[in-house]
Amino acid sequence: MINRIFLKLLAAFLVVILAAAVIFDVMVGGAWQASLRTEIERNLIQKTQLLAHRVENDRGHSLADIAAQEGQSAGARVTIVDPTGKVLADSESNPASMENHATRPEFAAALSGRIGSHERRSATIGIPFLYVAVPVSGGAVRLAYPLSDVEAVSTQLRHRLAMASGLAFVFALLVAAVAAHWSARRLERIVHVAARIAEGDLQARILETSPDEIGRVAGAIDKTARRVEQSFAAVQSSQRQLETLLNSMQDAVIAVSADGLVQWANQPMDRLVPQGTRLQQPVVETIRDPDFLATVKEATTSREVKTARATSIVPGRAFDVTAAPLPDGGAVAVLRDLTETERVEKTRRDFIANVSHELRTPLTSIQGYAETLLDGTPENTVPTREFLEIIRKNSYRMSRLTEDLLTLARVESGETRFDSEPVPPVELLHDAEESFREIARSHGIDLQIQDLQIQDSTAPHLQSQSFPSPNPLSENLPPVLADREAIHQVFSNLIDNALKYGSNSGASGGRIVLGARKLPHAVEFSVRDFGAGIASEHLPRLFERFYRVDKARSRESGGTGLGLAIAKHIVLAHGGSIRAESELAHGSTFLFTLPVA
């Protein structure tokens, strides 16, 4: 780390030094050279003007002598030309051998009446010269000053700048070494503390007080470590609470990862399997029930809650399995032991069935004797006939109750076997309509099959949920898998219920409408009345046994309170579902589905 920091700092210093040297050379050196050239040119113009003055006024010396004397005193080359550019005198060369100078830039300006200056490198000696020409009577004079001294000074300046840069580099080397060593020690301390935190030591701190960037980083790491420590403590507390809660449950709980490994299990789960839960091992090594494994896998892949029944986890015991997906993949499964519940439920069903069966004979006898006595009692013995009529009616009601209890017990226990076969839905509807047509007519109610959607403006809520059937009904409805007699009993219970509670039709007219419509993989049947309706708080409990919305009216009508419960269990045994929709003063609709054959 020290080497890396040292090299980075040294490279940074080197870049700064080189940039400063280049900038100084380009800007300061260039400006100095420009200033020096400007001063040389100004002085050379003055000397050239003095030379021109002497050439015009000195009649005692020849032009060659003047050129030699002035060239030596000025330290420059002197050249005198006539108006045509012919060289008349030169301090360093023979004029006769020199070419015409009229085309030289400085002479061209001077012969036109202006002061001319030009800088160029001499072709003969390869040294740059500054030429200044001034017009005189009968031609022009020129001084040529060599700029080799300027270049020498510039070279010397660059050498000194390079030496200064080298000294700065050595100083930067020392500064970089010291800064790298100091920064590396601070950074190594930060890295060491960060490694301790990563290994789980959340109490490690850097305690850096410097206000610079490294100190701010150290302070941020300390602050993060404190927050992580607090969060980890809260997570551990929540985890302990969750483990305590799950271990106190009677149900077994097991968590499975996305790749099928056991992540966690509560104590009831450990006690459930003889070999114990094997953590971080495939779940099949702990539980080998295929239904359980399939449910967990399906919940993991579909990301939905799945339920199933497992019977081979423990011999002789049945479990209800509920598997729910975990946010990071996998699933958690809850196993509820249904053995005792099913045993109690079976005992209850057997008791009801046995009691109902045993009550049938004495109730039949009571009913028969009451009718016999009622037939043999004179009309004028009013109290006796009233008592006998009460006995007969209640014995008949109890007989119906025992029959319904026996039917419900057989359906619930699975004792009743349904002979399901493909049946056209229209036939089920027509059978129900024919069976109850006269009974409905006797109640003043019109029983009809819905061929077209009913447009009823008085029931807007039910209208939106009403049952559109194709026209004709039979053409677009596939056959359903059903036991004709059992489904006829469902229709019987629903229609009987509609006759009892849907006769208060008001302005809607006394009618009951039967319908059916196609759903994906099923057909939904409906029985709709236009009576007083059912309050929404009663709808979830309508299919419970002995539940009555209007208890007084139910007793009056002779109902047992089991019709809807029987209908529900028959539909469930066919693989369908049943529900009710209603709105007060707008009637009720009972709907159930049957799977397509």
C-alpha positions as MATLAB code, in Angstrom:
seq = 'MINRIFLKLLAAFLVVILAAAVIFDVMVGGAWQASLRTEIERNLIQKTQLLAHRVENDRGHSLADIAAQEGQSAGARVTIVDPTGKVLADSESNPASMENHATRPEFAAALSGRIGSHERRSATIGIPFLYVAVPVSGGAVRLAYPLSDVEAVSTQLRHRLAMASGLAFVFALLVAAVAAHWSARRLERIVHVAARIAEGDLQARILETSPDEIGRVAGAIDKTARRVEQSFAAVQSSQRQLETLLNSMQDAVIAVSADGLVQWANQPMDRLVPQGTRLQQPVVETIRDPDFLATVKEATTSREVKTARATSIVPGRAFDVTAAPLPDGGAVAVLRDLTETERVEKTRRDFIANVSHELRTPLTSIQGYAETLLDGTPENTVPTREFLEIIRKNSYRMSRLTEDLLTLARVESGETRFDSEPVPPVELLHDAEESFREIARSHGIDLQIQDLQIQDSTAPHLQSQSFPSPNPLSENLPPVLADREAIHQVFSNLIDNALKYGSNSGASGGRIVLGARKLPHAVEFSVRDFGAGIASEHLPRLFERFYRVDKARSRESGGTGLGLAIAKHIVLAHGGSIRAESELAHGSTFLFTLPVA';
ca = [
       0.000    0.000    0.000;
       2.881    2.390    0.843;
       4.459    1.871   -2.579;
       1.165    2.480   -4.366;
       0.442    5.673   -2.429;
       4.062    6.837   -2.843;
       4.030    6.283   -6.597;
       0.689    8.043   -6.962;
       1.830   11.065   -4.955;
       5.178   11.171   -6.805;
       3.419   10.991  -10.158;
       1.103   13.801   -9.106;
       4.019   16.001   -7.988;
       5.938   15.241  -11.200;
       2.984   16.253  -13.329;
       2.635   19.504  -11.357;
       6.381   20.289  -11.681;
       6.461   19.570  -15.406;
       3.318   21.599  -15.979;
       4.793   24.527  -14.024;
       8.077   24.340  -15.969;
       6.330   24.242  -19.326;
       4.018   27.076  -18.384;
       6.943   29.164  -17.110;
       8.977   28.500  -20.257;
       6.107   29.224  -22.601;
       4.600   32.216  -20.878;
       7.388   33.848  -18.829;
      10.279   32.868  -21.135;
       8.347   33.823  -24.231;
       7.356   37.157  -22.747;
      10.937   37.835  -21.689;
      12.275   37.002  -25.155;
       9.639   39.208  -26.799;
      10.510   42.074  -24.450;
      14.228   41.653  -25.137;
      13.713   41.641  -28.914;
      11.537   44.734  -28.666;
      14.271   46.558  -26.715;
      16.978   45.470  -29.191;
      14.840   46.624  -32.113;
      14.218   50.032  -30.490;
      17.916   50.576  -29.813;
      18.826   49.399  -33.299;
      16.349   51.853  -34.861;
      17.967   54.711  -32.894;
      21.459   53.671  -33.993;
      20.285   53.351  -37.612;
      18.782   56.832  -37.489;
      22.093   58.185  -36.120;
      23.875   56.376  -38.957;
      21.534   57.952  -41.501;
      22.169   61.391  -39.995;
      25.944   60.958  -40.301;
      25.698   59.650  -43.874;
      23.770   62.759  -44.891;
      25.963   65.272  -43.011;
      29.501   63.810  -42.942;
      31.266   65.008  -46.094;
      34.727   64.443  -44.765;
      34.682   60.673  -44.864;
      33.805   58.224  -47.586;
      30.815   55.925  -47.342;
      33.108   52.941  -46.863;
      34.824   54.632  -43.904;
      31.546   55.661  -42.371;
      30.234   52.097  -42.729;
      33.339   50.613  -41.138;
      33.414   53.078  -38.244;
      29.694   52.868  -37.421;
      29.629   49.105  -37.759;
      32.465   48.753  -35.277;
      30.944   51.210  -32.770;
      27.436   49.727  -33.007;
      28.570   46.088  -33.004;
      26.476   45.564  -36.106;
      26.871   45.227  -39.843;
      26.336   48.439  -41.861;
      25.056   48.471  -45.419;
      24.423   51.558  -47.616;
      22.475   51.346  -50.914;
      21.411   53.799  -53.614;
      17.766   54.306  -54.669;
      17.983   51.331  -57.045;
      19.146   48.957  -54.358;
      22.735   48.798  -55.463;
      25.128   48.403  -52.527;
      27.388   51.483  -52.190;
      29.209   50.475  -48.998;
      29.226   47.553  -46.486;
      31.168   47.124  -43.263;
      31.899   43.438  -43.816;
      31.814   42.739  -47.578;
      32.963   44.200  -50.899;
      30.043   46.161  -52.413;
      31.025   45.167  -55.890;
      30.491   41.502  -55.169;
      27.146   41.976  -53.433;
      23.805   41.541  -55.153;
      21.091   44.180  -55.452;
      19.248   44.697  -52.117;
      16.147   46.443  -53.411;
      13.996   43.363  -52.787;
      15.018   42.965  -49.161;
      11.931   43.747  -46.977;
      13.671   46.327  -44.815;
      15.245   48.147  -47.855;
      11.957   47.989  -49.750;
      10.286   49.860  -46.863;
      13.154   52.319  -46.464;
      13.390   53.144  -50.176;
       9.668   53.905  -50.088;
      10.270   56.456  -47.327;
       9.540   54.387  -44.204;
      11.629   52.757  -41.496;
      11.801   49.068  -42.302;
      12.686   46.163  -40.010;
      12.865   42.432  -40.560;
      14.171   39.366  -38.714;
      15.616   36.399  -40.619;
      18.390   33.871  -40.468;
      21.484   34.570  -42.497;
      21.968   32.112  -45.335;
      25.773   32.411  -45.185;
      26.531   31.966  -41.471;
      23.225   30.483  -40.227;
      22.672   33.065  -37.440;
      19.411   35.007  -37.021;
      19.758   38.790  -37.605;
      17.531   41.757  -36.933;
      17.661   44.169  -39.911;
      16.615   47.852  -39.584;
      16.741   50.221  -42.602;
      16.202   54.017  -42.613;
      15.809   56.205  -45.768;
      18.466   58.830  -46.551;
      18.971   61.234  -49.423;
      20.084   59.213  -52.372;
      19.245   55.779  -50.943;
      19.006   54.026  -47.557;
      21.210   52.755  -44.731;
      20.801   49.517  -42.761;
      22.103   47.971  -39.562;
      22.077   44.164  -39.098;
      22.325   43.029  -35.478;
      22.959   39.300  -34.670;
      20.425   37.651  -32.277;
      22.713   34.788  -31.245;
      23.123   36.322  -27.791;
      19.363   36.237  -27.267;
      19.249   32.541  -28.132;
      22.180   31.862  -25.828;
      20.422   33.624  -22.956;
      17.206   31.683  -23.677;
      19.116   28.386  -23.674;
      20.760   29.307  -20.387;
      17.329   30.171  -18.940;
      15.961   26.773  -19.951;
      18.939   25.008  -18.379;
      18.374   26.818  -15.112;
      14.640   26.072  -15.292;
      15.472   22.365  -15.774;
      17.803   22.448  -12.766;
      15.105   24.116  -10.673;
      12.614   21.496  -11.796;
      15.048   18.731  -10.827;
      15.531   20.224   -7.373;
      11.745   20.559   -7.044;
      11.380   16.910   -8.085;
      13.852   15.772   -5.392;
      11.970   17.848   -2.833;
       8.680   16.392   -4.098;
      10.193   12.927   -3.768;
      10.871   13.521   -0.094;
       7.438   15.102    0.475;
       5.724   12.213   -1.350;
       7.574    9.650    0.753;
       6.601   11.351    4.014;
       2.977   11.929    2.911;
       2.678    8.384    1.573;
       4.006    6.898    4.791;
       1.660    9.012    6.911;
      -1.393    8.388    4.719;
      -0.591    4.672    4.409;
      -0.495    4.233    8.174;
      -3.908    5.898    8.491;
      -5.376    3.906    5.621;
      -3.930    0.628    6.931;
      -5.632    1.294   10.229;
      -8.936    1.930    8.418;
      -8.528   -1.264    6.368;
      -7.690   -3.274    9.487;
     -10.774   -2.024   11.332;
     -12.961   -2.582    8.256;
     -11.683   -6.166    8.033;
     -12.557   -6.738   11.707;
     -16.064   -5.395   11.079;
     -16.428   -7.645    8.016;
     -15.411  -10.649   10.162;
     -18.178   -9.852   12.646;
     -16.450   -7.638   15.221;
     -19.026   -4.850   15.120;
     -17.476   -3.108   18.157;
     -14.237   -2.238   16.292;
     -13.706    1.515   15.850;
     -11.100    3.689   14.063;
     -11.521    6.786   16.262;
      -9.936    9.136   13.708;
     -10.171   12.811   14.700;
      -8.499   14.479   11.697;
     -10.896   16.747    9.740;
      -9.458   15.840    6.323;
     -10.996   13.427    3.798;
      -9.400   10.318    5.320;
     -10.663   11.359    8.734;
     -14.151   11.871    7.304;
     -14.032    8.392    5.727;
     -12.957    6.912    9.056;
     -15.755    8.758   10.842;
     -18.298    7.481    8.283;
     -17.057    3.899    8.791;
     -17.350    4.253   12.580;
     -20.869    5.652   12.201;
     -21.831    2.825    9.833;
     -20.382    0.243   12.230;
     -22.435    1.658   15.108;
     -25.618    1.548   13.024;
     -24.866   -1.980   11.809;
     -24.239   -3.058   15.387;
     -27.567   -1.599   16.480;
     -29.400   -3.144   13.514;
     -27.744   -6.515   14.084;
     -28.724   -6.426   17.740;
     -32.316   -5.642   16.752;
     -32.287   -8.448   14.173;
     -30.921  -10.902   16.721;
     -33.600   -9.861   19.198;
     -36.309  -10.262   16.555;
     -34.858  -13.614   15.528;
     -34.883  -14.857   19.119;
     -38.455  -13.697   19.527;
     -39.434  -15.377   16.269;
     -37.690  -18.622   17.249;
     -39.405  -18.558   20.640;
     -42.747  -17.938   18.976;
     -42.271  -20.698   16.390;
     -40.966  -23.170   18.974;
     -44.022  -22.503   21.144;
     -46.356  -23.441   18.286;
     -48.060  -26.801   18.188;
     -47.678  -26.925   14.413;
     -44.419  -28.022   12.803;
     -42.635  -25.359   10.726;
     -39.751  -25.927    8.291;
     -37.998  -23.487    5.934;
     -36.555  -24.772    2.648;
     -34.190  -22.857    0.364;
     -34.658  -22.475   -3.388;
     -32.242  -25.359   -4.026;
     -34.150  -27.707   -1.700;
     -31.969  -27.494    1.430;
     -33.426  -27.279    4.945;
     -32.686  -23.815    6.358;
     -34.503  -23.914    9.675;
     -37.065  -25.911   11.630;
     -38.833  -25.426   14.956;
     -38.831  -27.878   17.848;
     -42.191  -29.525   16.987;
     -40.668  -30.329   13.569;
     -37.646  -31.944   15.237;
     -39.920  -34.029   17.420;
     -42.142  -34.992   14.498;
     -39.581  -36.874   12.372;
     -37.772  -39.778   14.072;
     -34.336  -38.952   12.619;
     -34.601  -35.238   13.453;
     -34.269  -32.278   11.114;
     -31.079  -32.227    9.060;
     -30.105  -28.609    8.513;
     -28.347  -27.613    5.280;
     -29.260  -31.015    3.849;
     -31.834  -31.863    1.137;
     -35.364  -31.715    2.533;
     -36.064  -35.199    1.164;
     -33.687  -36.576    3.827;
     -35.963  -35.149    6.541;
     -39.443  -35.583    5.025;
     -40.054  -38.072    2.231;
     -43.777  -37.572    1.750;
     -44.347  -36.935   -2.010;
     -47.355  -34.662   -1.434;
     -45.345  -32.481    0.967;
     -42.357  -32.285   -1.397;
     -44.566  -31.452   -4.375;
     -46.346  -28.679   -2.444;
     -43.077  -27.063   -1.319;
     -41.645  -27.236   -4.845;
     -44.819  -25.783   -6.375;
     -44.862  -22.889   -3.875;
     -41.179  -22.172   -4.639;
     -41.619  -22.122   -8.418;
     -45.040  -20.461   -8.675;
     -44.449  -17.920   -5.841;
     -47.951  -18.630   -4.525;
     -49.327  -20.202   -1.354;
     -50.103  -23.885   -1.868;
     -51.909  -26.392    0.349;
     -52.016  -30.171    0.387;
     -52.711  -33.172    2.591;
     -49.855  -35.469    3.625;
     -50.451  -38.918    5.112;
     -47.056  -40.627    4.976;
     -44.898  -38.287    7.071;
     -45.741  -40.276   10.205;
     -47.586  -43.605    9.897;
     -51.223  -43.354   10.934;
     -51.287  -39.553   11.084;
     -52.562  -36.987    8.575;
     -51.238  -33.443    8.171;
     -52.497  -30.309    6.470;
     -49.512  -28.765    4.629;
     -49.454  -25.033    3.806;
     -46.392  -23.838    1.862;
     -45.730  -20.129    1.289;
     -42.887  -18.638   -0.808;
     -40.033  -16.802    0.905;
     -38.898  -13.383   -0.425;
     -35.362  -14.584   -1.246;
     -36.451  -17.869   -2.815;
     -37.525  -21.147   -1.302;
     -40.590  -21.716    0.841;
     -41.716  -22.159    4.429;
     -44.097  -24.999    5.183;
     -46.458  -25.378    8.142;
     -47.662  -28.885    9.030;
     -50.833  -29.066   11.094;
     -51.722  -32.426   12.602;
     -55.278  -33.256   11.556;
     -55.365  -36.742   13.085;
     -57.263  -35.850   16.248;
     -59.468  -33.311   14.461;
     -60.451  -35.858   11.840;
     -61.047  -38.478   14.508;
     -63.345  -36.127   16.430;
     -65.052  -35.067   13.197;
     -65.560  -38.676   12.191;
     -66.957  -39.460   15.644;
     -69.313  -36.518   15.346;
     -70.484  -37.593   11.888;
     -70.911  -41.174   13.013;
     -72.845  -40.044   16.059;
     -75.131  -37.826   14.002;
     -75.638  -40.554   11.443;
     -76.334  -43.213   14.058;
     -78.657  -40.995   16.077;
     -80.463  -39.860   12.945;
     -80.798  -43.431   11.786;
     -82.093  -44.597   15.163;
     -84.558  -41.694   15.406;
     -86.174  -42.478   12.067;
     -88.181  -45.467   13.355;
     -89.646  -43.897   16.519;
     -90.395  -40.648   14.666;
     -92.186  -42.574   11.925;
     -94.186  -44.391   14.594;
     -95.074  -41.156   16.394;
     -96.093  -39.528   13.131;
     -98.175  -42.567   12.098;
     -99.954  -42.874   15.460;
    -100.626  -39.140   15.569;
    -102.229  -39.259   12.113;
    -104.261  -42.336   13.109;
    -105.499  -40.686   16.279;
    -106.203  -37.487   14.373;
    -108.333  -39.382   11.852;
    -110.293  -41.123   14.608;
    -110.954  -38.050   16.720;
    -114.306  -36.296   16.249;
    -114.317  -32.810   14.802;
    -116.002  -31.337   17.878;
    -113.119  -32.243   20.222;
    -111.088  -29.160   19.342;
    -108.342  -29.241   22.047;
    -107.594  -32.899   21.377;
    -107.345  -32.410   17.612;
    -105.075  -29.333   18.107;
    -102.709  -31.316   20.339;
    -102.621  -34.207   17.887;
    -101.965  -31.795   14.977;
     -99.039  -30.237   16.886;
     -97.633  -33.714   17.550;
     -97.968  -34.647   13.895;
     -96.367  -31.444   12.565;
     -93.402  -31.583   14.951;
     -92.853  -35.272   14.358;
     -92.845  -34.563   10.608;
     -90.374  -31.700   11.143;
     -88.123  -33.899   13.245;
     -88.325  -36.618   10.629;
     -87.168  -34.142    7.968;
     -84.399  -32.943   10.283;
     -83.106  -36.468   10.861;
     -83.220  -37.182    7.137;
     -81.263  -34.010    6.377;
     -78.756  -34.752    9.148;
     -78.272  -38.263    7.829;
     -77.847  -36.977    4.257;
     -75.346  -34.307    5.366;
     -73.351  -36.792    7.439;
     -73.126  -39.202    4.510;
     -72.038  -36.479    2.088;
     -69.450  -35.062    4.511;
     -67.917  -38.431    5.318;
     -67.700  -39.449    1.690;
     -69.950  -42.418    2.316;
     -72.271  -41.227   -0.432;
     -70.690  -42.074   -3.773;
     -71.686  -39.906   -6.703;
     -71.980  -41.482  -10.140;
     -70.642  -38.563  -12.152;
     -71.152  -38.570  -15.904;
     -71.198  -35.965  -18.695;
     -74.533  -34.164  -18.528;
     -75.691  -31.207  -20.684;
     -76.361  -28.223  -18.387;
     -79.675  -27.518  -20.118;
     -80.987  -30.934  -19.032;
     -80.178  -30.209  -15.372;
     -82.001  -26.883  -15.640;
     -85.064  -28.414  -17.333;
     -85.260  -31.243  -14.772;
     -85.298  -28.725  -11.927;
     -87.837  -26.492  -13.694;
     -90.210  -29.379  -14.398;
     -89.982  -30.718  -10.834;
     -90.838  -27.402   -9.178;
     -93.046  -25.744  -11.775;
     -96.359  -26.691  -10.116;
     -95.054  -26.099   -6.580;
     -93.876  -22.619   -7.595;
     -97.212  -21.929   -9.293;
     -99.026  -22.884   -6.087;
     -96.964  -20.224   -4.322;
     -97.906  -17.690   -6.986;
     -94.375  -17.647   -8.388;
     -93.335  -18.097  -12.010;
     -90.347  -20.462  -12.356;
     -88.439  -19.914  -15.624;
     -85.143  -20.703  -17.329;
     -83.179  -17.666  -18.384;
     -82.571  -17.785  -22.146;
     -81.695  -14.096  -22.484;
     -80.040  -11.702  -20.070;
     -82.619  -10.132  -17.758;
     -82.856   -6.375  -17.947;
     -84.148   -5.320  -14.555;
     -83.896   -1.621  -13.838;
     -85.159   -2.112  -10.283;
     -82.064   -4.115   -9.288;
     -79.022   -2.284  -10.608;
     -76.573   -4.061   -8.297;
     -77.723   -7.545   -9.189;
     -78.097   -6.537  -12.805;
     -74.348   -5.884  -12.965;
     -73.722   -9.370  -11.545;
     -76.496  -11.117  -13.399;
     -76.001  -14.110  -15.441;
     -75.825  -13.666  -19.228;
     -76.712  -16.901  -20.941;
     -76.233  -17.580  -24.637;
     -79.284  -17.819  -26.810;
     -80.197  -20.599  -27.361;
     -78.898  -21.806  -24.007;
     -77.809  -25.307  -25.008;
     -75.628  -24.409  -27.997;
     -72.596  -22.878  -26.233;
     -72.569  -24.746  -22.896;
     -70.321  -27.833  -22.744;
     -71.419  -30.928  -20.784;
     -70.525  -30.971  -17.091;
     -69.364  -33.874  -14.951;
     -72.201  -34.425  -12.485;
     -74.432  -36.906  -10.670;
     -77.939  -36.054  -11.908;
     -79.728  -36.964   -8.672;
     -77.245  -35.111   -6.452;
     -77.330  -31.940   -8.557;
     -81.118  -32.188   -8.686;
     -81.055  -32.146   -4.890;
     -78.871  -29.014   -4.992;
     -81.396  -27.313   -7.257;
     -84.214  -28.568   -5.001;
     -82.648  -27.004   -1.889;
     -81.879  -23.712   -3.649;
     -85.319  -23.447   -5.289;
     -87.049  -24.438   -2.028;
     -85.060  -21.717   -0.282;
     -86.081  -19.195   -2.971;
     -89.762  -20.191   -2.638;
     -89.653  -19.635    1.123;
     -87.734  -16.381    1.261;
     -88.142  -14.890   -2.197;
     -91.935  -14.692   -2.424;
     -91.997  -11.048   -1.294;
     -91.524   -9.848   -4.828;
     -93.252   -6.473   -4.641;
     -93.211   -4.625   -7.930;
     -90.774   -7.067   -9.508;
     -93.356   -9.811   -9.917;
     -93.240  -13.269   -8.301;
     -90.649  -15.224  -10.234;
     -87.536  -17.393   -9.872;
     -85.013  -17.506  -12.696;
     -82.691  -20.437  -13.377;
     -79.597  -19.815  -15.529;
     -76.182  -21.049  -16.573;
     -73.102  -19.581  -18.206;
     -69.750  -20.858  -19.403;
     -66.562  -20.221  -17.407;
     -62.985  -21.392  -18.078;
     -63.069  -25.174  -17.411;
     -66.482  -24.957  -15.685;
     -70.150  -24.029  -16.029;
     -71.768  -21.753  -13.441;
     -75.461  -22.286  -12.587;
     -77.652  -19.738  -10.841;
     -80.947  -19.606   -8.964;
     -82.218  -16.062   -8.638;
     -85.213  -14.691   -6.754;
     -86.589  -11.178   -6.502;
     -87.557  -11.115   -2.835;
     -86.452   -9.007    0.097;
     -82.792   -9.944   -0.251;
     -80.179  -10.792    2.379;
     -78.042   -8.338    4.326;
     -74.340   -8.486    3.470;
     -73.256   -9.507    6.984;
     -75.183  -12.799    6.611;
     -73.703  -13.850    3.245;
     -70.429  -15.417    4.538;
     -72.376  -17.741    6.923;
     -75.307  -18.754    4.747;
     -73.895  -22.231    4.056;
     -73.229  -23.100    7.695;
     -75.449  -25.793    9.165;
     -78.454  -24.512   11.159;
     -77.649  -20.884   10.284;
     -80.800  -18.860    9.661;
     -81.150  -15.245    8.599;
     -84.748  -14.990    9.870;
     -85.152  -17.663   12.571;
     -88.853  -17.013   13.222;
     -89.756  -17.234    9.548;
     -87.605  -20.339    9.124;
     -89.468  -22.166   11.865;
     -92.749  -21.011   10.399;
     -91.854  -22.443    7.003;
     -90.735  -25.742    8.485;
     -87.095  -25.453    7.330;
     -84.349  -27.476    9.019;
     -81.468  -25.050    8.375;
     -79.457  -27.757    6.603;
     -80.496  -27.334    2.965;
     -77.742  -24.909    1.970;
     -75.117  -26.887    3.912;
     -76.130  -30.059    2.035;
     -75.999  -28.203   -1.284;
     -72.533  -26.860   -0.431;
     -71.067  -30.301    0.373;
     -72.577  -31.884   -2.735;
     -71.091  -29.163   -4.945;
     -67.697  -29.432   -3.211;
     -67.751  -33.204   -3.679;
     -68.180  -32.566   -7.430;
     -65.098  -30.305   -7.459;
     -67.095  -27.080   -7.745;
     -67.832  -24.052   -5.582;
     -70.942  -22.278   -4.330;
     -71.639  -18.710   -3.271;
     -74.427  -16.168   -2.827;
     -74.963  -12.579   -3.970;
     -77.689  -10.355   -2.618;
     -78.824   -6.816   -2.015;
     -81.640   -5.770    0.274;
     -84.946   -5.183   -1.553;
     -83.456   -6.517   -4.809;
     -83.511  -10.270   -4.294;
     -80.776  -12.891   -4.043;
     -78.767  -15.045   -6.442;
     -77.224  -18.389   -5.472;
     -74.485  -19.579   -7.841;
     -72.545  -22.835   -8.021;
     -70.031  -24.243  -10.517;
     -69.495  -27.719  -11.935;
     -66.371  -28.775  -13.844;
     -66.585  -29.312  -17.572;
     -66.605  -32.996  -18.554;
];
